[in-house]
Structure formats: C-alpha cells, structure tokens
C-alpha cells in the first residue's frame, strides 16, 4: 500500500477505489425516505445535515443537562434531502426510523441505508428504542465513533494515545 504526498496510507486513487469496492456504501449514501443519493457531489440531491437525535428532541431525554450535554456533534449528523430533514426536524429517532421503514418497505432496507451512513446494527437498535435516555444517546455516539475509527484504520489511521495526567505537554513553538 502506497502513501500519498502527505504520507497517508492508501492515498492513491486506485487504493481508494479498492477500499470503496470493499465498502460498497462508501460513496453511496441515500436518503432514508426517498432512497435518492445524498451528500456531496454533482449527482447528489440537495442535501442537509440532519441531527439524528434532533437538537429540539434531546432536552426531553431523562438525565439531559443542557448546560453540559451537546447534540451538535459530527457523530450525530447524517446527510438527508432537505425535505426529509424538515420531516424529521423535532422527532424521536424511533419515529424517524419507522417513517424510513414505511417509505422503504422493510426494516432490512432501512438498516442498509442507515449502515451506509455509519449507523451500525447496534446503533440502529438504540435509535429504535422507545423512551430513550441521555446514556443511550451517548451509547449511540460511542457506537458511531467506533464504526468510523474502525473504518479509518483500514487506511492506517489510528487514535492518538491519551496523555497521562502526570505527563507534561510540550507546546508548539
């Protein structure tokens, strides 16, 4: 495996294409209601960044503390069509999932579309739960983080090691 000009493993286009073949969903994210391509690119529908756990929904989660908890996290975002974003705006993720299942015709089809967005089966199960809690929101975020970290490891990326409290940080000059 080669490295690109920045030293990133898998940086050349043939390796990226091969990685996309290994993960057929890498460039094929679709809207969960319309099943149309979304995201970035000329062939994609006009897309919006959707908060999977909507910002106006999370304050209703038992244990949510609006002074410390945040829903505006990258791991709480997926691309959808603008009309879908409006439809999902304030809704419990379980209702969003049920709308997707109805629109797509099956739970399996919905799971496949959500998987392409980096939402694993375990994360999907969390979204389907009624009466979710603050902890389940963070379990969902952790599940997505693990998915993306594993995905990046295919190209040689790894998580930085944690700095111990007794280690001194050396500032850039």
BELWO-V123907 format. One record per helix or strand. SS is the DSSP state (alpha for helix, beta for strand). FROM is the first residue (numbers start at 0). TO is the last residue. Records with the same first field share a line. If there is no record, write none. Layout:
# BELWO-V123907
SS: FROM-TO / FROM-TO
This chain:
# BELWO-V123907
beta: 2-2 / 8-8 / 29-29 / 36-36 / 46-50 / 61-61 / 76-80 / 132-132
alpha: 12-21 / 54-57 / 73-75 / 81-87 / 92-103 / 106-115 / 120-127 / 133-152
